Amino acid sequence: MKKHTILVILLFLLPIVLSPVAIGDITQICRTTSGYQDIEYWAVIVGIANYKGIKNDLPVTEKHMRLIYEVLLSKPNWDASHIMLLLNEGANRNSILDALDWLASNVDSNDIVLFSYQGHGSSIEDNDGDEQDGKDEGIVPWEGLEGIITDDELDDKFDLINCSGMMLIFHSCLSGGLIDITESHIAFDLSRKFTAAFITDIGGTGRVILMSSMDQGLALAYPSLTRQIAFGLNGEADDDPIGDPGYGVVTAEEASIYASQQVKKLFFLIFLLYPFGLINFLLASFLAKIVYGYWLLPIPQFYDGFNGELPIIEIL
């Protein structure tokens, strides 16, 4: 128990003291002398807190689920007609799949796509034999598990979107088996092999993927990965000096690294300022181990399959 407790703490503290490394050069095809004229930006933002019924609702406000959407609307390289926002009952299975088809019908090979999902994640029995663990991972639409969209389905839809690059963000919590949030104020994501398997199935060339939890661990609804991604895209993640080709541009890699580090820093500050916060976290982790068989490891995971850096925001 002591060894695992120390490991959990170190996993949070070690990345905090490490500064981000350079990922690569800004993709030149996405930049012209007069801005982003050669490409168009497209996005589908999905957020579900109020699921059908009340059992699986999440402690997340509509304002919070709109954060990334509002940031994109405020930037000169994004057009409102190129962004689809699906919230709560509007984010049912058919609506999400139709939105991905909408992207495939409108996007061309010069364009850049962002897909963000905030809600439950789950797994079901694999029906085509392509999963080593016998499970298909997926996202849970408004109607619940009966409408689950598996990683295989998502990958098929993403494959149909002929774009130059794609940023995928998943802040997912497991549907069912949740510790009562009215008692603990914590929503758990039972991510038994969920993160690694999910990324394996939807990862690919040209895709940058950020997920909210570590493989073989449990994740939290807060601190919010979505909020930190929004802050990063709004300009906080752009650390290039004036005169650098990347100055004034926030890339998917910059935003992902920023959000991941900020989540870890917030945990560190909570533990530093509120000693009982650390005690509660360790107790919650111990409880999760007893109940689910896994420790609490809400550490964002980052996959980069894009050659160079993928521009998402122009902040000038």
PEUR-V412509 format. One line per field, one symbol per residue. ss: DSSP state (h for helix, s for strand, l for the rest). psi: psi as a letter, one per 20 degrees, with the letter a starting at -180 (. if undefined). burial: b if it has 9 or more other C-alpha atoms within 8 Angstrom, else e. A space follows every 10 residues. Layout:
ss=???
psi=???
burial=???
//
This chain:
ss=lhhhhhhhhh hhhhhhhlll lllllslhhh lsllslllll ssssssslll llllllllll lhhhhlhhhh hhhllllllh hhssssshhh llhhhhhhhh hhhhhhllll lsssssssss ssssslllll llllsssssl llllhhhlss hhhhhhhhhl llllssssss ssssllllll hhhhlllsss sllhhhhhhh hhllllssss slllllssss llllhhhhhh hhhhhhllll llllllllss shhhhhhhhh hhhhhhhhhh hhhlhhhhhh hhhhhhhhhh hhlllsllll ssssllllsl ssssll
psi=ggghgggggh hghghhipqq qphaqpohhi prikbmhirq pqqppppohn rpaihkqqmp rhggiigggh gghiqhjqph ijpppoqcii lrghgghhhh hgghhhqaii rpqppppoaq qaqrppjjjj phjjppqrqo ahiahijpor hggghgghhi onrhqppppo nqqpoqkqpo ihgikppqon lojggghghg hiqrpjpppp qiqqqkaqrq hqqohgghgg gghiihiojp qpiqhipjpp rhgghggggg hgghhggghg hghnhhgggh ghghggghgg gijqrommoq qppojpobqo phpoi.
burial=eeeebeebee ebbebbeeee eeeeebbeeb bbeeebebbb bbbbbbbbbb beeeebbbbe eeebbbbbbe bbbebebbbe ebbbebbbbe bbbebbbebb bebbeebeeb bbbbbbbbbb bbbeebeeee eeebbbbbbb bbbbbebbbb bbebbebeee bbbbbbbbbb bbbbbeebbb beeeebbbbb bbebbebbbe bbbeebbbbb bbbbbbbbbb beeebbbbbb bbbbbbbbee eeeeebbbbb bbbbbbbbbb bbbbbbbbbb beebbebbee ebebbbebbe eeebbbbbbb bbbebbebbb bbbbbe
//
